[in-house]
Amino acid sequence: MAPSAAASEDRKALVRRMLIEVLMGREDPEGFFAMCVSALGPQETRSQFLALIQPLSTANSSLHSGLTSIYEQYFSKTEDDELQLALALSLLEVKDDQLSTPSQDSPLQPPRDRPNQRSPAQKSTVSQPQGNSNTKPADGVGRREHTITTQTEARFKASPLQTFRETELQKNNVDKYKMGTPGTSLAGCVSSPSGLFLKQNTIEKDNQMMNEGDCNQPETPKRSKNRRQRRKGAGQKVVGLPCSPSAQPPVLLWFRRDLRLGDNPALIGSLEVGSPVIPVFIWSPEEEEGPGITVAMGGACKYWLHQALSCFSSSLERIGSHLVFLKANGSSLCTLKELVRETGARTVLANALYEPWLKERDDDVESALQEDGVECKMYHSYCLRDPYSVSTEGVGLRGIGSVSHFMNCCRQNPGSALGAPLDPPVSLPTPAYWPQGVSLEVLGLGRMPRRKDGTTIDWAANIRKSWDFSEDGACARLEAFLNDGVYRYEKESGRADAPNTSCLSPYLHFGQLSPRWLLWDAKGARCRPPKFQRKLAWRDLAYWQLTLFPDLPWESLRPPYKALRWSSDRDHLKAWQRGRTGYPLVDAAMRQLWLTGWMNNYMRHVVASFLIAYLYLPWQEGYRWFQ
């Protein structure tokens, strides 16, 4: 039996065991259904649930009808979704406890028998939080993650042209970089994986990955002044065609996780075509959701995406365009084909994503459109290095999984040079005809559950207070970190009691800040700790591992670990999820995740180790929660 089929059977067996708990009265029907969705994923639950509970039709008809009713409500009436209501109500319960000291409950004890061994928007300005706040981040987004405001006008009011900025680079005697064009993205649970560095003394030679020692070399670009000038609009401007209607076939610019104007290769590529540009966003949760236990997005991720799309649409409006929102009609490919027929477009451009299931989707879209005579091109942008271009040739497999091994592979098999960040355009050419879209609210990303009396449960209030969801908010956080937090990062980034991390992971995940721009600014900062720059290498490493081991999100990388006997104590799992274990550091981190949608990297290590090594609960439970 194939591994994926075996895994599916294991999940179904787990559901059958849980069903026995319901029959014995140890679990309520709604809790059982919620666990089914968690174990099987929404798509498999939709297709398999009724068959799995069929034996109840004769054994307990009332329970069978109750579960059927819950199933039908979940998949047909999302507005009144009882599961979301339950989660939101429990969030309010946690809010009441957030300012109190960690749980007074007695600390959890490990199991006695130790087993053998995750419409254009309204502007809103939000104050920056005092403490850490970031979402699913550079690796991940938690259960309730992500943030809002649109202040991009200052940055893009009169933004520069210089697509590759070579003129300015020469004037300032900085290192030159050459942009590679592309290949074909994860996310995550709590981590947008971590990138790598291509170093080059000139455009023509030394195209290698940076090693740890390179970060302190004096040849690093002096970027602080350039960065300030760019945001003020210094230099030449990237200007599109006149904003008057045109009869030329338009370009469809397909936005996904690249919600920014600055350093956006697909956006600049659309201007180079010389035709009107139609920016579109297509929401297809079925395609975003991978196999196994992966899920498209949790509630916090969806809320962040909703706010980010709102901010980005406002940014496009300020340069004479707007974002067309669409809900996939069957698939993204079908929706794109309908758009091509409706608009007469002959070109589709996008920035590549690297999760295996999304790359497969994009490859199918590209080949199908080209068969119809429509040019389709994917630009490399989401990582510093295209993970599908990295090979172990000349390095071998010894040490695989470490960032040092990954960087050695990049040095041995250099790809295209990294290049300098691309400046944002100041205008986009408009088409003669705009396709009919839907409002952002129709996508359901920011939907809040309602109580039975019709009032809304605003579980995202704390998230809104903690984050600025705009591209300008990402730049402001980066600027603040490089001016202050970076000086403490090398030695104090692991502390939980002070904001010594960048909090940039959700912005990287949703593409509101490009990794190349982050690296460029970090190398130009007055303080350049190797540890911070190396985090981008970890991000790229995570995506590279996913290309090598597509089952990584739900299968243990080491085969012996698959045979471990885990605890199945649901009370321990719930205590961990709610931050009620009785261990103050663990509880504080889990409550931070619940309330703000983010926790820093080292706290993720702490809570993961507690779940696995102390409670002996399977790591997949932690993965689901952070998703």
LUMROKOL-260804 format. One line per field, with one value per residue (C-alpha): residue number from 1; residue in one letter; chain; x, y, z. Coordinates in pm, 1 decimal, decimal comma. Each point is the difference from the previous one (the first is absolute). Layout:
N
num = NUM	...
residu = a	...
chaine = A	...
x = X	...
y = Y	...
z = Z	...
***
This chain:
627
num = 1	2	3	4	5	6	7	8	9	10	11	12	13	14	15	16	17	18	19	20	21	22	23	24	25	26	27	28	29	30	31	32	33	34	35	36	37	38	39	40	41	42	43	44	45	46	47	48	49	50	51	52	53	54	55	56	57	58	59	60	61	62	63	64	65	66	67	68	69	70	71	72	73	74	75	76	77	78	79	80	81	82	83	84	85	86	87	88	89	90	91	92	93	94	95	96	97	98	99	100	101	102	103	104	105	106	107	108	109	110	111	112	113	114	115	116	117	118	119	120	121	122	123	124	125	126	127	128	129	130	131	132	133	134	135	136	137	138	139	140	141	142	143	144	145	146	147	148	149	150	151	152	153	154	155	156	157	158	159	160	161	162	163	164	165	166	167	168	169	170	171	172	173	174	175	176	177	178	179	180	181	182	183	184	185	186	187	188	189	190	191	192	193	194	195	196	197	198	199	200	201	202	203	204	205	206	207	208	209	210	211	212	213	214	215	216	217	218	219	220	221	222	223	224	225	226	227	228	229	230	231	232	233	234	235	236	237	238	239	240	241	242	243	244	245	246	247	248	249	250	251	252	253	254	255	256	257	258	259	260	261	262	263	264	265	266	267	268	269	270	271	272	273	274	275	276	277	278	279	280	281	282	283	284	285	286	287	288	289	290	291	292	293	294	295	296	297	298	299	300	301	302	303	304	305	306	307	308	309	310	311	312	313	314	315	316	317	318	319	320	321	322	323	324	325	326	327	328	329	330	331	332	333	334	335	336	337	338	339	340	341	342	343	344	345	346	347	348	349	350	351	352	353	354	355	356	357	358	359	360	361	362	363	364	365	366	367	368	369	370	371	372	373	374	375	376	377	378	379	380	381	382	383	384	385	386	387	388	389	390	391	392	393	394	395	396	397	398	399	400	401	402	403	404	405	406	407	408	409	410	411	412	413	414	415	416	417	418	419	420	421	422	423	424	425	426	427	428	429	430	431	432	433	434	435	436	437	438	439	440	441	442	443	444	445	446	447	448	449	450	451	452	453	454	455	456	457	458	459	460	461	462	463	464	465	466	467	468	469	470	471	472	473	474	475	476	477	478	479	480	481	482	483	484	485	486	487	488	489	490	491	492	493	494	495	496	497	498	499	500	501	502	503	504	505	506	507	508	509	510	511	512	513	514	515	516	517	518	519	520	521	522	523	524	525	526	527	528	529	530	531	532	533	534	535	536	537	538	539	540	541	542	543	544	545	546	547	548	549	550	551	552	553	554	555	556	557	558	559	560	561	562	563	564	565	566	567	568	569	570	571	572	573	574	575	576	577	578	579	580	581	582	583	584	585	586	587	588	589	590	591	592	593	594	595	596	597	598	599	600	601	602	603	604	605	606	607	608	609	610	611	612	613	614	615	616	617	618	619	620	621	622	623	624	625	626	627
residu = m	a	p	s	a	a	a	s	e	d	r	k	a	l	v	r	r	m	l	i	e	v	l	m	g	r	e	d	p	e	g	f	f	a	m	c	v	s	a	l	g	p	q	e	t	r	s	q	f	l	a	l	i	q	p	l	s	t	a	n	s	s	l	h	s	g	l	t	s	i	y	e	q	y	f	s	k	t	e	d	d	e	l	q	l	a	l	a	l	s	l	l	e	v	k	d	d	q	l	s	t	p	s	q	d	s	p	l	q	p	p	r	d	r	p	n	q	r	s	p	a	q	k	s	t	v	s	q	p	q	g	n	s	n	t	k	p	a	d	g	v	g	r	r	e	h	t	i	t	t	q	t	e	a	r	f	k	a	s	p	l	q	t	f	r	e	t	e	l	q	k	n	n	v	d	k	y	k	m	g	t	p	g	t	s	l	a	g	c	v	s	s	p	s	g	l	f	l	k	q	n	t	i	e	k	d	n	q	m	m	n	e	g	d	c	n	q	p	e	t	p	k	r	s	k	n	r	r	q	r	r	k	g	a	g	q	k	v	v	g	l	p	c	s	p	s	a	q	p	p	v	l	l	w	f	r	r	d	l	r	l	g	d	n	p	a	l	i	g	s	l	e	v	g	s	p	v	i	p	v	f	i	w	s	p	e	e	e	e	g	p	g	i	t	v	a	m	g	g	a	c	k	y	w	l	h	q	a	l	s	c	f	s	s	s	l	e	r	i	g	s	h	l	v	f	l	k	a	n	g	s	s	l	c	t	l	k	e	l	v	r	e	t	g	a	r	t	v	l	a	n	a	l	y	e	p	w	l	k	e	r	d	d	d	v	e	s	a	l	q	e	d	g	v	e	c	k	m	y	h	s	y	c	l	r	d	p	y	s	v	s	t	e	g	v	g	l	r	g	i	g	s	v	s	h	f	m	n	c	c	r	q	n	p	g	s	a	l	g	a	p	l	d	p	p	v	s	l	p	t	p	a	y	w	p	q	g	v	s	l	e	v	l	g	l	g	r	m	p	r	r	k	d	g	t	t	i	d	w	a	a	n	i	r	k	s	w	d	f	s	e	d	g	a	c	a	r	l	e	a	f	l	n	d	g	v	y	r	y	e	k	e	s	g	r	a	d	a	p	n	t	s	c	l	s	p	y	l	h	f	g	q	l	s	p	r	w	l	l	w	d	a	k	g	a	r	c	r	p	p	k	f	q	r	k	l	a	w	r	d	l	a	y	w	q	l	t	l	f	p	d	l	p	w	e	s	l	r	p	p	y	k	a	l	r	w	s	s	d	r	d	h	l	k	a	w	q	r	g	r	t	g	y	p	l	v	d	a	a	m	r	q	l	w	l	t	g	w	m	n	n	y	m	r	h	v	v	a	s	f	l	i	a	y	l	y	l	p	w	q	e	g	y	r	w	f	q
chaine = A	A	A	A	A	A	A	A	A	A	A	A	A	A	A	A	A	A	A	A	A	A	A	A	A	A	A	A	A	A	A	A	A	A	A	A	A	A	A	A	A	A	A	A	A	A	A	A	A	A	A	A	A	A	A	A	A	A	A	A	A	A	A	A	A	A	A	A	A	A	A	A	A	A	A	A	A	A	A	A	A	A	A	A	A	A	A	A	A	A	A	A	A	A	A	A	A	A	A	A	A	A	A	A	A	A	A	A	A	A	A	A	A	A	A	A	A	A	A	A	A	A	A	A	A	A	A	A	A	A	A	A	A	A	A	A	A	A	A	A	A	A	A	A	A	A	A	A	A	A	A	A	A	A	A	A	A	A	A	A	A	A	A	A	A	A	A	A	A	A	A	A	A	A	A	A	A	A	A	A	A	A	A	A	A	A	A	A	A	A	A	A	A	A	A	A	A	A	A	A	A	A	A	A	A	A	A	A	A	A	A	A	A	A	A	A	A	A	A	A	A	A	A	A	A	A	A	A	A	A	A	A	A	A	A	A	A	A	A	A	A	A	A	A	A	A	A	A	A	A	A	A	A	A	A	A	A	A	A	A	A	A	A	A	A	A	A	A	A	A	A	A	A	A	A	A	A	A	A	A	A	A	A	A	A	A	A	A	A	A	A	A	A	A	A	A	A	A	A	A	A	A	A	A	A	A	A	A	A	A	A	A	A	A	A	A	A	A	A	A	A	A	A	A	A	A	A	A	A	A	A	A	A	A	A	A	A	A	A	A	A	A	A	A	A	A	A	A	A	A	A	A	A	A	A	A	A	A	A	A	A	A	A	A	A	A	A	A	A	A	A	A	A	A	A	A	A	A	A	A	A	A	A	A	A	A	A	A	A	A	A	A	A	A	A	A	A	A	A	A	A	A	A	A	A	A	A	A	A	A	A	A	A	A	A	A	A	A	A	A	A	A	A	A	A	A	A	A	A	A	A	A	A	A	A	A	A	A	A	A	A	A	A	A	A	A	A	A	A	A	A	A	A	A	A	A	A	A	A	A	A	A	A	A	A	A	A	A	A	A	A	A	A	A	A	A	A	A	A	A	A	A	A	A	A	A	A	A	A	A	A	A	A	A	A	A	A	A	A	A	A	A	A	A	A	A	A	A	A	A	A	A	A	A	A	A	A	A	A	A	A	A	A	A	A	A	A	A	A	A	A	A	A	A	A	A	A	A	A	A	A	A	A	A	A	A	A	A	A	A	A	A	A	A	A	A	A	A	A	A	A	A	A	A	A	A	A	A	A	A	A	A	A	A	A	A	A	A	A	A	A	A	A	A	A	A	A	A	A	A	A	A	A	A	A	A	A	A	A	A	A	A	A	A	A	A	A	A	A	A	A	A	A	A	A	A	A	A	A	A	A	A	A	A	A	A	A
x = 0,0	128,4	108,0	-272,8	-266,2	129,0	-8,0	-358,0	-102,3	170,9	-197,5	-325,7	84,0	54,9	-342,2	-161,5	163,7	-126,7	-346,7	1,9	72,2	-311,8	-213,3	123,0	-83,0	359,6	-2,3	-276,3	-101,1	126,0	337,9	19,3	-73,9	262,5	259,6	-98,5	62,0	333,5	104,8	-129,2	6,2	-307,3	10,7	28,2	-258,4	-242,0	42,8	43,9	-187,3	-346,4	141,0	196,8	-309,0	-231,1	9,0	-173,3	-313,0	-100,1	190,6	-107,8	-223,3	-38,2	377,0	34,8	-254,7	166,2	343,4	-149,0	-159,9	332,3	170,1	-257,8	12,6	379,8	24,7	-301,4	-44,9	341,5	-155,8	-147,6	271,4	-32,3	364,0	118,5	-243,8	146,2	354,4	-90,1	-176,2	300,1	217,8	-208,7	54,3	375,3	-15,3	-143,4	307,0	268,1	96,8	-4,5	290,6	42,5	-249,3	-49,3	-78,2	244,7	280,2	-50,6	181,7	141,3	-190,1	73,2	87,3	249,1	-63,0	282,2	123,3	-781,9	-1489,4	253,7	49,1	-40,1	313,3	74,7	299,2	106,1	251,9	302,1	11,3	254,8	83,8	61,0	-269,2	19,0	-198,2	37,3	266,0	363,0	-129,7	-324,2	-321,5	-172,4	-360,8	-91,5	257,0	67,7	-66,2	-150,1	76,6	73,3	266,9	179,6	-56,1	312,3	214,8	-139,5	-98,3	274,1	181,7	313,2	37,3	334,1	-136,1	334,7	139,6	343,2	52,0	-51,8	210,0	294,3	-28,2	16,6	274,7	-201,8	-7,2	-194,1	-255,5	-172,4	-356,8	-73,3	-320,1	-184,0	-134,5	-305,9	-221,7	-127,0	-98,0	-83,5	-60,2	215,0	265,4	49,7	321,6	335,8	218,6	354,0	251,7	166,2	312,7	167,0	279,8	-104,7	-290,8	226,8	167,5	2,0	-365,8	9,7	-197,8	106,8	149,5	-25,7	313,4	-92,3	-255,3	262,7	202,4	49,6	-113,5	-362,0	-220,9	-63,2	-379,3	-137,1	6,1	-115,6	-287,4	-121,1	31,4	-195,0	-289,8	-4,7	-14,5	356,0	148,7	-179,2	-353,1	-137,5	-294,3	-248,8	-190,6	-238,9	-302,3	-243,0	-199,7	163,4	-118,0	318,1	-42,6	62,2	240,5	-152,0	220,4	-85,3	81,1	38,0	247,8	168,6	-221,3	244,0	101,6	370,0	239,0	-274,4	147,4	-337,9	-132,4	301,0	-23,7	-359,5	115,7	269,8	-266,3	-127,6	-370,1	-273,6	21,8	-288,1	105,5	-201,4	-16,9	-166,4	-99,5	-8,6	30,2	-23,7	319,9	180,6	-58,6	262,1	-26,8	39,2	-82,5	85,5	-271,2	-30,9	-13,1	-124,2	-225,9	282,2	177,0	-319,7	-62,1	351,6	-47,2	-332,6	156,9	311,4	-211,9	-198,4	318,1	156,8	-307,7	19,6	365,6	-93,2	-274,3	255,4	191,6	-310,6	-104,8	-183,9	-5,3	-270,7	-112,5	-128,5	-117,4	126,3	-258,4	108,2	370,0	237,4	57,5	-371,3	-25,4	303,4	-137,8	-327,9	194,0	196,1	-323,9	-161,9	290,8	182,9	324,3	288,0	244,9	-21,7	279,5	53,4	269,4	75,0	-100,4	205,9	-218,3	-4,8	-379,1	-7,4	287,7	-184,3	-310,3	203,3	169,3	-342,3	-126,2	306,4	-18,6	-379,6	10,7	288,4	-198,5	-270,1	254,1	27,6	348,7	41,2	312,9	96,3	261,8	231,3	-50,6	-130,5	337,5	354,5	83,6	-239,6	-18,2	-42,8	336,7	202,0	177,5	210,1	235,9	358,3	-103,0	-181,4	-271,4	210,6	-126,3	-321,6	-247,8	261,1	31,3	375,1	-63,2	-263,1	230,6	277,6	-241,6	-74,9	369,6	71,0	-297,6	-34,7	-310,0	-79,5	135,8	-224,4	-29,8	-106,1	-357,0	-240,9	-160,9	-379,6	-182,0	-181,3	-278,9	-155,0	-160,9	-372,8	-199,7	-291,5	-215,7	14,5	-125,5	-279,2	135,9	-150,1	42,9	274,8	-261,6	-142,2	325,0	-87,8	355,2	-89,3	-336,9	-77,0	-228,2	-332,7	-175,5	-351,1	-132,5	165,5	284,9	350,2	288,4	303,6	276,1	255,1	-9,3	336,4	155,3	-107,4	154,7	328,0	67,1	10,9	-98,5	129,0	316,8	93,9	-48,0	250,9	252,6	-56,1	66,1	314,0	123,8	-70,7	177,6	309,8	16,4	-32,4	-81,3	274,2	264,3	-135,0	-94,0	325,7	-10,7	-357,6	-227,8	-92,2	-142,8	-375,0	-22,7	116,8	-68,2	339,9	-119,7	-107,8	-365,5	22,6	-98,9	-367,5	100,4	245,7	-257,2	-263,9	256,5	-46,4	376,1	234,1	287,3	234,6	-97,4	36,1	348,3	99,4	-104,0	152,3	335,1	-15,0	-80,7	257,0	-11,7	0,3	-21,9	69,6	-266,2	-281,2	107,6	42,0	-369,8	-78,9	216,1	-208,6	-313,8	127,6	122,1	-353,7	-140,5	283,7	-68,7	-363,1	103,6	211,8	-255,3	-353,1	-153,7	191,3	-305,3	-164,1	268,7	303,5	321,6	172,0	-179,6	61,2	-207,0	-306,2	-17,4	-10,2	-296,1	-150,8	-237,5	-360,0	-94,5	-236,5	-13,4	374,6	-27,9	-277,8	196,4	301,4	-211,7	-167,3	314,9	-118,3	273,8	112,7	346,4	23,9	235,2	-193,1	-334,5	113,6	126,1	-316,0	-224,0	207,0	-53,9	-374,1	-42,9	243,9	51,6	376,4	282,4	372,2	219,4	148,0	-333,9	-125,0	285,4	-104,7	-368,3	76,3	247,1	-251,1	-270,7	220,0	259,6	-205,2	-359,1	95,6	-262,6	65,2	163,7	-275,5	-239,6	227,4	26,7	-378,1	-35,7	258,1	-157,2
y = 0,0	345,6	215,4	257,2	-272,4	-155,3	338,4	50,3	-337,7	85,3	323,3	-180,8	-256,6	286,8	140,6	-338,6	-20,1	347,9	-106,2	-266,8	273,8	184,1	-313,8	-51,5	359,7	106,1	253,0	227,6	-8,6	349,4	-72,0	-323,3	182,5	264,6	-271,6	-165,8	323,7	33,1	-358,2	-35,8	356,9	178,2	-163,0	-359,2	68,7	126,8	-314,5	-270,3	108,7	-125,3	-338,8	-23,1	61,9	-221,1	-288,5	234,5	10,9	-335,2	1,0	347,9	180,7	316,3	42,0	-67,8	267,5	244,8	-50,9	24,7	329,9	134,7	-110,4	171,5	321,5	8,7	-38,9	209,9	273,5	139,0	321,4	-179,8	-257,0	-147,4	-100,6	355,6	112,8	-243,2	108,9	366,4	-46,1	-183,9	287,7	241,5	-228,7	16,7	381,1	16,9	-179,5	171,9	261,9	-243,5	-213,3	-335,3	-268,5	-90,7	-352,7	-253,6	-57,9	-276,0	-318,0	-225,8	-322,7	-261,6	-258,5	171,3	-106,5	-144,8	247,8	1521,3	2407,3	202,6	83,3	230,1	159,8	-57,2	102,5	-218,6	73,7	-223,2	-244,7	32,7	-366,1	-267,7	-54,5	-187,7	-269,4	-343,7	107,4	-17,3	-287,2	8,7	113,9	-126,0	-69,7	359,1	205,9	311,8	441,4	331,8	344,7	167,3	260,7	-80,1	344,8	141,1	-276,6	-19,1	360,0	55,0	-329,7	-57,4	-175,1	-170,6	-349,7	-145,9	322,6	-49,8	375,6	74,5	-297,0	122,5	351,0	-136,3	-257,7	-287,3	-366,6	-73,3	-273,1	-156,6	-116,3	-357,3	-89,0	-276,1	-308,8	-66,5	11,3	-174,5	168,7	-59,7	-101,4	231,4	66,8	129,7	-197,3	167,5	125,5	4,9	242,1	39,0	213,1	165,9	255,3	99,7	-82,2	-216,1	-221,3	-153,4	-102,0	-197,8	-41,6	209,2	-197,3	90,6	208,6	206,8	200,4	219,9	85,2	373,6	-43,5	-18,0	256,6	323,6	-12,1	223,2	320,2	-177,5	-159,0	334,7	160,0	-279,4	33,6	374,5	-57,8	104,0	-99,7	-81,5	-132,9	-328,8	124,4	-211,6	90,3	294,0	-78,5	57,0	-296,2	-201,2	-258,4	-207,2	-351,9	36,4	-190,4	-201,4	52,0	-284,3	94,1	-271,5	32,6	309,9	281,8	285,8	263,6	8,2	-266,1	-186,3	-162,7	-101,3	354,0	152,0	-275,6	100,8	355,8	-127,5	-168,0	346,6	-83,1	92,2	-193,6	-169,6	-101,2	-298,5	-207,2	-342,3	-172,9	-379,3	-167,6	-347,0	62,4	171,7	-305,1	-265,2	-373,5	-167,4	214,1	332,8	262,7	307,2	249,5	31,5	280,7	240,0	-54,6	66,5	313,7	127,4	-75,1	185,2	310,9	-23,4	-20,8	302,2	201,8	-115,5	88,2	351,1	19,2	-95,3	261,8	267,4	-83,5	-2,7	-366,1	-239,4	-367,4	-222,0	-259,5	-333,6	-320,4	-299,2	-157,9	-361,0	80,2	288,3	-130,8	13,1	349,4	120,1	-147,6	182,9	321,8	-52,0	-43,3	299,5	243,7	-127,2	-20,7	-182,9	6,9	-122,0	85,5	-103,7	-52,2	-367,2	-198,2	-294,9	-236,8	-319,8	-4,6	367,7	-39,6	-291,9	220,6	281,5	-236,5	-125,6	358,1	99,6	-292,4	25,2	372,5	-41,1	-266,5	265,6	242,8	208,3	78,4	-87,2	84,1	-58,3	227,0	-98,7	220,2	-181,8	-133,4	124,4	-317,0	-203,2	-323,4	-207,3	124,8	-122,7	-334,9	-220,7	-70,2	37,4	16,1	-325,5	-74,4	-0,1	277,5	53,5	202,4	238,3	353,8	-48,9	-294,3	200,9	297,0	-231,9	-138,9	354,0	81,7	-317,0	55,6	377,0	125,9	342,9	296,5	147,3	347,4	325,4	66,2	139,1	335,3	36,3	153,9	331,1	-88,6	-297,4	11,8	-64,5	-224,1	111,5	-259,1	-124,8	-352,5	-47,5	-95,6	-48,2	200,7	-100,4	-98,4	-264,2	-197,0	-61,7	50,0	253,1	-146,0	4,5	-255,7	108,8	-90,9	-134,2	346,6	134,8	192,0	-39,2	-150,4	210,4	-246,3	194,2	320,4	-71,3	-89,9	333,4	181,5	-187,6	39,3	234,4	-223,7	223,0	-6,4	329,0	-163,0	-267,6	266,8	189,1	-314,0	-74,2	356,7	-2,6	-331,8	106,2	321,3	-165,7	-368,6	-128,7	114,1	-245,7	-277,4	-195,0	-68,5	63,7	-117,8	-307,6	195,9	-3,1	310,9	261,9	77,9	-90,6	-165,5	162,6	-120,5	-11,3	-361,3	58,7	275,8	-236,3	-276,3	209,7	172,7	350,4	13,6	-182,2	-202,6	169,7	346,5	-119,5	-136,8	311,1	231,0	-227,4	3,2	378,8	45,9	138,3	-323,6	-321,1	-305,8	-323,6	-175,6	218,2	-31,7	-373,6	-27,7	62,4	-299,9	-209,6	120,6	-109,6	-327,5	-80,5	46,2	-202,9	-287,9	9,6	-51,8	-300,3	-147,3	102,1	-204,3	199,8	188,6	-324,0	-273,4	-33,5	50,1	-281,4	-334,9	-130,2	287,7	-127,0	-295,3	209,9	-58,0	335,9	103,5	69,3	209,7	262,6	191,7	55,7	116,3	247,5	135,4	54,8	168,5	237,0	84,2	-173,5	-252,6	165,2	68,1	382,5	30,6	-253,1	153,0	356,5	-98,3	-192,1	285,7	243,6	-221,1	-15,3	372,9	151,1	-286,3	-5,6	-111,1	25,1	-279,2	-112,8	-9,1	-223,3	-234,8	6,8	-78,0	-263,9	-177,7	9,3	-153,3	-277,7	-81,0	66,1	-73,2	-265,4	132,4	-39,6	294,6	-1,2	134,8	298,2	49,8	7,3	252,7	235,8	-34,7
z = 0,0	-85,9	297,6	-70,3	-16,1	321,7	170,5	-116,9	143,2	330,8	21,2	-73,0	268,7	243,5	-87,9	58,5	344,1	81,3	-113,8	269,2	254,3	-120,3	27,0	356,3	90,8	58,9	-284,1	-123,1	-371,5	-77,0	157,5	-198,9	-324,9	78,3	58,0	-327,9	-187,5	179,1	-74,7	-354,6	-126,2	-142,8	-343,1	121,4	271,0	-263,7	-210,0	268,5	313,8	-90,8	-96,8	326,0	215,4	-209,3	255,6	247,1	-217,0	145,6	330,6	114,3	-247,0	211,0	29,6	-372,7	-88,9	239,2	-154,8	-348,7	95,4	133,0	-321,1	-220,5	201,3	-9,4	-375,9	-96,8	259,3	77,6	127,6	298,5	33,9	346,0	6,7	-60,0	265,0	249,3	-79,4	24,5	331,8	138,1	-121,9	206,4	294,2	-53,1	-32,2	351,4	128,4	-208,8	259,8	287,5	106,5	-173,5	81,9	361,1	-107,7	123,3	-248,7	-248,5	78,5	-267,3	-62,0	261,7	-258,2	-225,9	-357,8	-197,8	-145,8	-880,1	-1582,2	47,4	346,3	280,7	134,2	359,2	200,5	284,2	268,0	3,5	287,4	274,1	3,2	-254,5	-253,7	-318,9	-163,4	-179,5	-79,0	-116,4	63,6	78,7	93,1	306,3	65,5	29,0	-184,9	-207,1	-62,2	-146,5	-132,7	-322,7	9,6	-322,7	-143,3	161,5	-134,8	-350,9	-55,5	-254,9	-13,1	-211,5	-334,8	-44,1	-25,0	98,9	154,0	-154,7	-50,7	366,4	104,3	-205,4	144,0	352,2	-66,2	138,5	-93,4	-317,8	-23,3	-293,4	23,9	-96,0	-178,1	127,9	56,9	144,9	812,0	435,0	256,2	239,2	293,4	180,4	-220,6	-334,8	-65,7	-3,1	-283,2	-126,7	-128,0	-338,3	19,1	-295,2	-24,7	-351,0	-230,5	-210,7	265,3	348,1	-5,3	323,8	317,9	296,0	281,3	361,0	3,2	-302,5	192,3	164,0	-308,4	-65,9	-360,9	116,9	-179,5	183,4	-22,8	274,8	-204,7	-315,3	187,7	133,1	-342,8	-166,4	239,4	-57,9	-373,8	-87,4	-332,7	-321,1	-1,9	-128,4	-200,1	-190,5	-311,7	13,3	209,1	-283,0	-132,4	-274,8	-248,8	38,1	145,1	373,3	222,9	286,0	305,8	238,7	360,5	261,8	287,9	-145,0	125,3	-52,6	-251,6	87,2	-133,6	-185,3	-315,7	-144,5	42,9	-176,7	-263,6	-73,2	-73,9	-234,2	-215,9	-87,8	34,0	247,6	327,3	183,9	355,0	125,9	317,3	-17,3	323,3	-29,1	343,7	-154,8	-196,3	286,8	214,2	-54,0	62,0	337,4	301,9	-159,4	-7,1	-216,6	285,2	353,1	115,2	88,5	-332,6	-190,1	201,5	-71,9	-369,9	0,3	150,8	-217,7	-315,9	112,8	56,0	-325,8	-202,6	145,9	-103,7	-357,3	-4,1	83,2	-317,2	-216,8	13,4	228,8	95,2	-149,4	256,3	-126,7	163,8	-195,9	-224,7	45,2	-25,2	-60,3	-352,6	-85,4	145,0	-195,7	-322,1	57,6	59,0	-321,1	-196,5	170,2	-35,1	-307,8	199,5	-168,3	293,0	361,2	243,8	363,1	260,3	62,3	308,0	120,6	201,2	-210,4	-39,8	-99,2	-244,0	-159,3	-29,0	-155,7	-245,7	-112,1	-38,2	-199,2	-242,2	-46,7	-74,4	-241,5	-185,6	-43,4	-141,5	318,5	125,0	368,2	195,4	363,8	158,2	284,3	304,2	308,4	116,7	-46,7	-189,7	-212,3	205,1	-315,5	-126,9	300,7	-39,1	228,3	-289,2	114,5	366,0	70,0	253,1	315,9	226,8	-193,6	201,2	136,7	-129,1	-54,2	-233,8	-186,8	-47,7	-120,1	-259,5	-114,2	-33,6	-195,0	-230,2	-38,6	-171,1	-135,9	191,0	265,4	-148,0	161,1	117,9	-258,6	66,5	4,6	-296,5	38,8	-244,2	-179,5	-346,4	15,8	-236,3	-214,1	175,4	360,4	73,0	248,9	341,4	344,5	317,1	240,0	257,8	-235,9	30,7	365,6	126,3	268,3	97,8	370,7	167,0	145,3	318,7	-11,3	81,0	-317,3	164,8	-141,7	193,6	-86,2	89,2	-208,0	208,1	163,7	-333,3	-147,9	295,1	-42,0	-370,5	-296,4	-293,3	-277,7	-208,1	160,6	339,3	-102,0	-101,2	325,3	206,0	-197,1	41,0	373,7	44,4	-195,2	201,8	339,2	52,1	-228,3	250,8	257,6	-241,0	7,8	374,8	109,8	-280,6	203,9	292,5	49,5	219,5	-251,5	-368,7	-140,8	-321,5	-325,4	-4,5	-380,4	-60,9	-95,4	-241,1	-166,7	-14,6	-176,1	-217,7	138,7	36,7	-235,5	147,4	-244,6	123,9	360,0	-68,6	-192,4	283,2	264,9	-180,3	-16,8	368,0	241,5	198,8	-204,7	228,3	-190,8	207,4	-137,9	-362,2	47,2	86,9	-365,5	-85,5	241,1	-177,2	-339,7	149,9	119,1	-350,2	-150,3	241,0	-105,8	-361,6	105,1	240,8	-108,8	285,1	262,3	136,0	116,7	-2,7	227,2	-191,7	193,8	-50,2	357,5	138,7	-183,9	238,7	318,7	227,7	84,1	276,0	-100,9	304,0	-142,5	329,1	-14,5	-360,0	82,4	297,1	-226,3	-267,0	246,6	197,4	316,6	67,7	323,7	-142,0	-21,5	-297,6	-209,7	93,5	-71,6	-345,5	-91,4	114,5	-203,2	-304,5	62,6	56,3	-251,6	-246,3	48,2	227,5	-53,4	-129,9	331,0	176,5	-280,5	86,4	366,0	-55,4	-264,7	226,7	285,1	-218,4	-135,2	265,9	315,4	-94,4	-259,4	-237,8	-375,0	-173,1	-262,9	265,0	49,5	-373,9	-37,3	280,4	-144,1	-344,2
***
